[in-house]
Amino acid sequence: MNDSSSIRDVLIFTVYKELGSNKSVLFTTVLITYVLSLVINVSLLLLFYLDHSLHKPMYIFLFCLLLNGLIGSTAVWPRVMFLLWTDINSTSYKLCLVQVFLNGTYGGCNFTILTVMAYDRFVSIFRPLQYHTVMTPLRVKLLLVVANLPAALVLGQVILTIQIPLCKYNLHRLFCDNLSVSNLSCGETFLARLSNLYGLCAIIIFVVFPICLIFLSYVKIMKLSLKASRHARRKAIETCSPHIMVFINFSLASLFSVIYNRRNPYLPGEAHILMAIIYILLPPLLHPIIYGIKSQEIRCSIFKIWKRRKWFI
């Protein structure tokens, strides 16, 4: 086997060597948080599926958001826990590319799904009487297709990354991301620069643009609420507050992640752990909790199922 193929076969995560005795603490933290996230998300997904009163556009989009969070966290944390438990610091190149695709899809789809959810809230507030005329089953399906478009763009970036010749094999990360893999190229090649430009364009299309749309929609909602009655204003806040909280939470996590990845600093292992937890461990846990607490329909549905359970017991 030649050197080029051996490099492509195995990539080494250097961060794990820096963790030392902190590995056990990190493993326990990740395990508890991931399992808790898994249980809460799967429970809510089953709730949405089983309770026909929640078969509405908003909860269909929320179903996709929670499922996307599960895919993102599952693409990263089981593998991270395996590496922490076994003291293995390497991964195959192919597995790394799969992780790049799922990680990128998680980030991009989160923003497009949140944008679709903002549109749904916008219609419910500005056109309440025509809501069901606007949000038809066909339109909901089209919006779901739009919400998942980032997956196609991320796949294109992964295909582009595969073409880049690699001369290095050390990743100073906990898991694989596209920029880190591209930085293993043999210098500033045309393909590496093209991949970097492609990534920046993807961030503008599926992160910056959706953020602007969501921000403008809430500016309009705020203006309308200021002119409305106190009751209408309170109802608008109740309708939009879970989405706003989730949007702010993930936007801040993504902002830190983008700045961190684009600057590509060789920071201590603890910094990599913190950024990974903020971006892809906490959001999938917090999002279902926020909606479960703030949404009256979800609370009523949980209470209804709990009453049935007590009746059967």
C-alpha positions in Angstrom: 0.0 0.0 0.0 1.5 3.4 -1.0 1.7 6.4 1.3 -1.2 8.3 -0.3 -3.6 5.5 0.2 -2.5 4.9 3.8 -3.1 8.5 4.6 -6.5 8.3 3.1 -7.2 5.1 5.1 -6.5 6.5 8.6 -6.9 10.0 10.2 -5.7 10.7 13.7 -7.5 12.9 16.2 -4.7 14.7 18.2 -7.1 16.3 20.7 -7.8 12.9 22.5 -4.1 12.6 23.5 -4.3 16.0 25.3 -7.3 15.0 27.5 -5.5 12.6 29.7 -7.4 11.8 32.9 -10.2 14.1 31.7 -11.4 11.4 29.3 -13.5 9.6 31.9 -15.2 12.9 33.0 -15.9 13.8 29.4 -17.2 10.3 28.6 -19.6 10.4 31.6 -20.9 13.9 30.8 -21.4 13.0 27.1 -23.1 9.7 27.9 -25.6 11.2 30.4 -26.4 14.1 28.1 -26.7 12.1 25.0 -28.9 9.4 26.5 -31.1 12.0 28.1 -31.4 13.8 24.7 -32.1 10.5 23.0 -34.9 9.7 25.4 -36.6 13.1 25.4 -36.4 13.5 21.6 -37.7 9.9 20.8 -40.5 10.4 23.4 -41.6 13.7 21.7 -41.3 12.2 18.2 -43.5 9.3 19.3 -45.9 11.8 20.8 -46.2 13.7 17.6 -46.8 10.5 15.6 -49.4 9.0 18.0 -51.4 12.0 18.9 -53.5 13.1 15.9 -54.3 16.4 17.4 -50.6 17.3 16.8 -50.7 16.5 13.1 -50.4 20.1 12.2 -47.9 21.9 10.0 -46.1 23.5 13.0 -45.6 20.1 14.7 -44.6 18.4 11.5 -41.8 20.9 11.1 -40.9 20.5 14.8 -40.8 16.7 14.2 -38.2 17.4 11.4 -36.2 19.7 13.7 -36.0 17.1 16.5 -35.2 14.3 14.1 -32.4 16.4 12.5 -31.0 17.1 16.0 -31.0 13.4 16.7 -29.2 12.7 13.4 -26.5 15.3 14.1 -25.8 14.2 17.7 -25.8 10.5 16.8 -23.4 11.2 13.9 -20.9 12.5 16.4 -21.3 11.5 20.1 -21.4 7.6 19.9 -18.2 7.7 17.9 -16.6 10.2 20.4 -17.6 8.0 23.3 -16.1 5.0 21.5 -12.8 6.8 21.0 -12.8 8.0 24.7 -13.6 4.5 26.0 -11.1 2.5 23.9 -8.2 5.1 23.8 -8.2 4.8 20.0 -7.4 8.2 18.5 -8.0 7.3 14.8 -10.8 6.9 12.3 -11.1 5.8 8.7 -11.2 8.4 6.0 -14.5 7.1 4.7 -16.1 7.2 8.1 -14.8 10.7 8.5 -16.5 11.8 5.3 -19.8 10.3 6.4 -19.5 12.3 9.6 -18.7 15.5 7.6 -21.8 15.0 5.6 -24.1 14.3 8.6 -22.6 17.1 10.6 -22.9 19.6 7.8 -26.5 18.5 7.1 -27.4 18.9 10.7 -26.2 22.5 10.8 -27.7 23.6 7.4 -31.1 21.9 7.9 -31.5 23.3 11.4 -31.6 26.8 9.9 -33.8 26.0 7.0 -36.3 24.1 9.2 -36.3 27.1 11.7 -37.0 29.4 8.7 -39.9 27.2 7.5 -41.2 27.3 11.1 -40.9 31.1 11.2 -42.9 31.2 8.0 -45.6 29.0 9.6 -45.8 31.3 12.6 -45.9 34.4 10.3 -48.9 33.0 8.4 -50.7 32.0 11.6 -50.4 35.6 13.0 -50.9 37.7 9.8 -53.5 35.5 8.1 -55.2 33.4 10.9 -58.5 33.0 9.1 -56.8 31.9 5.8 -54.1 29.7 7.6 -55.5 26.4 6.5 -55.9 27.8 2.9 -52.3 28.9 2.8 -50.7 25.9 4.7 -52.2 23.2 2.5 -50.8 19.6 2.6 -49.0 20.3 -0.7 -47.4 23.5 0.6 -46.3 21.7 3.7 -44.6 19.0 1.6 -42.9 21.6 -0.6 -41.6 23.4 2.6 -40.3 20.1 3.9 -38.4 19.6 0.6 -36.9 23.2 0.9 -36.0 22.5 4.5 -33.9 19.5 3.5 -32.1 21.2 0.6 -28.9 21.7 2.6 -28.3 18.0 2.5 -27.8 18.2 -1.3 -25.4 21.1 -1.0 -23.4 19.4 1.7 -23.2 16.2 -0.4 -21.8 18.3 -3.2 -19.1 19.7 -0.8 -18.2 16.2 0.4 -17.8 15.0 -3.2 -15.5 18.0 -3.8 -13.5 17.3 -0.7 -12.9 13.7 -1.8 -11.1 15.1 -4.8 -8.6 17.0 -2.7 -5.2 15.2 -2.4 -4.2 14.8 1.3 -0.6 15.1 2.6 -1.4 15.3 6.3 -3.4 13.0 8.6 -3.6 14.8 12.0 -7.0 16.4 12.8 -6.9 18.7 15.8 -10.6 18.1 16.5 -12.9 15.8 18.5 -14.7 14.8 15.3 -14.5 15.4 11.5 -15.7 18.6 9.9 -15.2 19.6 6.3 -12.9 22.5 6.9 -10.6 20.5 9.0 -10.4 17.7 6.4 -9.8 20.3 3.6 -6.9 21.7 5.7 -5.1 18.3 5.4 -4.6 19.1 1.7 -1.1 19.3 0.1 -0.8 23.1 0.5 -3.1 25.8 -0.9 -4.3 23.8 -3.9 -7.1 25.0 -6.2 -9.4 22.3 -5.0 -8.8 23.2 -1.4 -9.5 26.9 -2.1 -12.6 25.9 -4.1 -13.9 23.7 -1.2 -13.3 26.6 1.2 -15.2 29.0 -1.1 -18.0 26.5 -1.6 -18.3 26.2 2.2 -18.5 30.0 2.6 -21.3 30.2 -0.1 -23.2 27.4 1.7 -23.0 29.3 5.0 -24.3 32.5 3.3 -27.2 30.6 1.6 -28.2 28.3 4.4 -27.2 30.2 7.5 -27.0 34.0 6.9 -29.9 34.2 4.5 -32.3 32.2 6.8 -31.2 34.3 9.8 -32.1 37.5 7.9 -35.5 36.1 6.9 -36.3 35.0 10.4 -35.2 38.3 11.8 -37.3 40.3 9.3 -40.4 38.1 10.0 -40.1 38.8 13.7 -39.6 42.5 13.2 -43.0 42.5 11.3 -44.6 40.4 14.0 -43.3 42.8 16.6 -44.7 45.8 14.8 -48.1 44.2 14.4 -48.1 43.2 18.1 -47.5 46.7 19.3 -50.6 47.9 17.4 -52.7 45.0 18.7 -54.6 44.5 21.9 -53.0 43.2 25.1 -54.6 39.8 24.6 -53.5 39.5 21.0 -50.0 40.6 22.0 -49.8 37.9 24.7 -51.1 35.3 22.3 -48.4 36.3 19.7 -45.7 36.0 22.3 -47.0 32.6 23.4 -47.1 31.4 19.8 -43.6 32.6 18.9 -41.5 32.4 22.1 -40.5 28.7 21.8 -39.3 29.3 18.2 -37.4 32.5 19.2 -35.7 30.7 22.1 -34.6 27.8 19.9 -33.5 30.1 17.1 -31.4 32.3 19.4 -29.9 29.2 21.1 -28.8 27.6 17.9 -27.8 30.8 16.2 -25.3 31.6 19.0 -24.0 28.1 19.0 -23.5 28.2 15.3 -21.9 31.6 15.4 -19.3 30.4 17.9 -18.7 27.2 15.8 -18.2 29.1 12.5 -15.8 31.6 14.0 -13.9 28.8 15.8 -13.7 26.6 12.6 -12.8 29.5 10.2 -10.0 30.7 12.4 -8.8 27.1 12.8 -6.9 27.7 16.1 -4.8 25.0 17.7 -6.5 25.5 21.1 -6.2 23.1 24.1 -8.4 20.0 24.1 -10.8 21.6 26.6 -11.7 24.4 24.1 -12.6 21.8 21.5 -14.8 20.0 24.0 -16.6 23.2 24.9 -17.3 24.1 21.3 -18.5 20.6 20.4 -20.8 20.5 23.4 -22.2 24.0 22.6 -22.8 23.2 19.0 -23.9 19.6 18.7 -24.7 18.2 22.2 -26.7 20.8 24.0 -29.1 22.1 21.2 -30.6 18.6 20.5 -31.3 18.4 24.3 -32.6 21.9 24.9 -34.9 22.2 21.8 -37.4 19.5 22.8 -37.3 20.8 26.4 -38.0 24.3 25.4 -41.0 23.3 23.2 -42.2 20.8 25.8 -42.3 23.5 28.5 -43.5 26.4 26.4 -46.1 24.8 24.1 -49.5 24.3 25.7 -50.6 21.8 23.1 -47.6 19.6 23.8 -48.1 19.8 27.6 -51.8 18.9 27.2 -51.0 16.0 25.0 -48.4 14.7 27.5 -50.9 15.1 30.3 -53.6 13.3 28.3 -51.3 10.3 27.6 -50.3 10.3 31.3 -53.9 10.1 32.4 -54.5 7.2 30.0 -51.4 5.4 31.5 -52.7 5.9 35.0 -56.2 4.6 33.9 -54.7 1.4 32.5 -52.5 0.9 35.6 
